[in-house]
Amino acid sequence: MNFIVCPHPSLGAALDWGVGGRRCAVGRAGIGEKLKEGDGITPIGVFPVRTVLYRPDRIAPPKTGLEMRAIGEWDGWCDAPGDPAYNRPVTLPYSASAENLRRQDHVYDVVAVLGFNDDPVVDGTGSAIFLHVAKPDYAPTEGCVALALNDLLDVLAAMQPGAAVEIRV
């Protein structure tokens, strides 16, 4: 099954897997060739879904065929180029820059980690790309793909081991 993210004439961007496009938010600089850390681009490419993370204090475990784990109180993600844990999960507090996965908003209530710049990691070419929950106004992301919670849960329910997300223009 193909999970495709691309521009959409009326939705801005959409993720489709054969059931009709679901509105999604993408990077503030749009979809394109990812060149560097912090450029706001959602990268073009085909990215395997590595794992699903979820907040057990907020939602039940999502239905999915993918590997899954709960987000713990001290879970973070290193976004510091040059650090040995760059683009990897870390335990907070962490000595380098790291994003807290237990955000106060609901954006990371469910997160699917995509295999972007992780095998191998190349410093400075961009942090991890996630599928995550969109803000209510579908505000642009830093480069991730964000969907309404129910749409994200539908996507995850359709995914099986080996699933990948293709992002294209």
C-alpha positions as CSV (number, residue, x, y, z in Angstrom):
1,M,0.0,0.0,0.0
2,N,1.3,3.5,-0.9
3,F,1.1,6.4,1.6
4,I,1.7,9.5,-0.5
5,V,2.0,13.1,0.7
6,C,1.8,15.8,-2.0
7,P,0.4,19.2,-2.7
8,H,-3.4,19.3,-3.1
9,P,-5.3,22.1,-4.9
10,S,-7.9,22.6,-2.2
11,L,-6.3,21.2,1.0
12,G,-2.8,22.7,0.6
13,A,-1.3,19.2,1.1
14,A,-2.8,15.8,1.5
15,L,-1.8,12.3,2.5
16,D,-3.5,9.6,0.5
17,W,-3.4,5.8,0.6
18,G,-6.2,5.0,-1.7
19,V,-9.1,6.2,0.4
20,G,-9.0,9.9,-0.6
21,G,-6.6,12.6,0.4
22,R,-6.6,13.6,4.0
23,R,-5.5,17.2,4.7
24,C,-2.1,17.6,6.3
25,A,0.3,20.3,7.2
26,V,3.9,20.3,5.9
27,G,7.0,22.4,6.5
28,R,6.7,26.2,6.5
29,A,8.9,26.2,3.4
30,G,6.8,23.6,1.6
31,I,7.8,20.3,0.1
32,G,11.2,20.2,-1.6
33,E,14.8,19.1,-1.6
34,K,16.1,19.1,2.0
35,L,19.4,20.9,2.2
36,K,20.1,21.8,5.8
37,E,19.0,21.8,9.4
38,G,16.3,24.3,10.1
39,D,15.3,25.1,6.5
40,G,11.6,24.3,7.1
41,I,11.4,21.9,4.2
42,T,9.4,18.7,4.2
43,P,11.8,16.5,2.2
44,I,11.0,14.7,-1.0
45,G,11.6,11.0,-0.9
46,V,10.4,7.6,0.3
47,F,10.9,7.1,4.0
48,P,10.2,3.8,5.9
49,V,8.1,4.1,9.0
50,R,10.5,3.2,11.9
51,T,8.2,3.1,14.9
52,V,5.1,4.6,16.4
53,L,5.2,6.5,19.7
54,Y,2.1,7.5,21.7
55,R,1.2,9.2,25.0
56,P,-0.5,6.6,27.1
57,D,-1.7,9.3,29.5
58,R,-3.7,10.9,26.7
59,I,-4.8,8.1,24.2
60,A,-5.1,4.4,24.0
61,P,-2.5,2.5,22.0
62,P,-3.2,3.1,18.3
63,K,-4.3,0.2,16.2
64,T,-1.4,-0.5,13.8
65,G,0.7,-3.3,12.5
66,L,3.8,-1.3,13.2
67,E,6.2,-1.5,16.2
68,M,5.0,0.8,18.9
69,R,6.0,2.1,22.3
70,A,4.7,4.5,24.9
71,I,6.3,7.9,25.3
72,G,7.7,8.1,28.8
73,E,8.1,11.1,31.1
74,W,11.8,11.7,30.2
75,D,11.7,10.9,26.5
76,G,13.3,13.3,24.1
77,W,14.8,13.5,20.6
78,C,18.3,14.9,20.0
79,D,18.3,17.6,17.4
80,A,21.9,18.8,17.9
81,P,24.1,18.3,14.8
82,G,27.5,17.0,15.9
83,D,26.2,15.1,18.9
84,P,26.6,11.3,18.8
85,A,22.8,11.0,19.5
86,Y,21.7,13.4,16.7
87,N,18.4,12.2,15.2
88,R,18.0,9.6,17.9
89,P,15.8,9.2,21.0
90,V,17.4,10.4,24.3
91,T,16.6,10.5,27.9
92,L,16.0,14.0,29.3
93,P,17.6,16.1,30.6
94,Y,20.2,15.7,27.9
95,S,23.5,17.5,27.6
96,A,22.9,18.7,24.0
97,S,19.8,20.2,22.4
98,A,16.9,17.8,22.5
99,E,13.1,18.1,21.9
100,N,10.8,16.9,24.7
101,L,8.4,14.3,23.3
102,R,5.9,14.9,26.1
103,R,4.7,18.3,24.8
104,Q,2.1,20.3,26.6
105,D,0.1,20.6,23.4
106,H,-1.3,17.5,21.7
107,V,1.0,17.5,18.6
108,Y,3.0,14.5,19.8
109,D,0.2,12.5,21.3
110,V,0.9,10.1,18.5
111,V,4.1,10.2,16.4
112,A,5.3,7.9,13.6
113,V,9.0,8.2,13.1
114,L,10.0,8.3,9.5
115,G,13.4,7.0,8.3
116,F,14.9,10.4,7.2
117,N,18.6,11.1,7.8
118,D,18.9,8.2,10.2
119,D,20.7,5.4,8.3
120,P,23.3,6.8,8.2
121,V,22.9,10.1,10.1
122,V,24.6,13.0,8.3
123,D,25.2,16.0,10.5
124,G,23.4,19.2,9.6
125,T,21.2,17.8,6.8
126,G,18.1,17.8,8.9
127,S,16.5,16.3,12.0
128,A,14.0,13.5,12.1
129,I,10.8,13.8,10.1
130,F,7.6,12.6,12.0
131,L,4.0,12.0,11.1
132,H,2.3,13.7,14.0
133,V,-0.9,15.4,15.1
134,A,-1.7,18.7,13.4
135,K,-2.4,21.9,15.3
136,P,-6.1,22.8,15.1
137,D,-5.4,25.5,12.4
138,Y,-3.0,23.1,10.4
139,A,-0.2,25.6,11.0
140,P,3.0,24.7,9.1
141,T,5.5,22.4,10.7
142,E,9.3,22.6,10.9
143,G,9.4,19.9,8.2
144,C,7.2,17.1,9.5
145,V,3.8,16.0,8.2
146,A,0.9,16.6,10.5
147,L,-2.7,15.3,10.3
148,A,-5.8,15.6,12.4
149,L,-5.7,13.0,15.1
150,N,-8.5,10.8,13.6
151,D,-6.8,10.9,10.2
152,L,-3.4,10.0,11.7
153,L,-5.0,7.0,13.6
154,D,-6.7,5.9,10.3
155,V,-3.3,6.0,8.5
156,L,-1.6,4.0,11.3
157,A,-4.4,1.4,11.2
158,A,-3.7,0.9,7.5
159,M,0.1,0.5,8.0
160,Q,1.8,-2.8,8.2
161,P,5.5,-3.7,8.8
162,G,7.5,-2.4,5.9
163,A,5.3,0.7,5.4
164,A,6.8,3.8,3.9
165,V,5.7,7.3,3.3
166,E,6.4,8.9,-0.1
167,I,6.6,12.7,-0.1
168,R,6.6,14.3,-3.5
169,V,5.7,17.5,-5.4
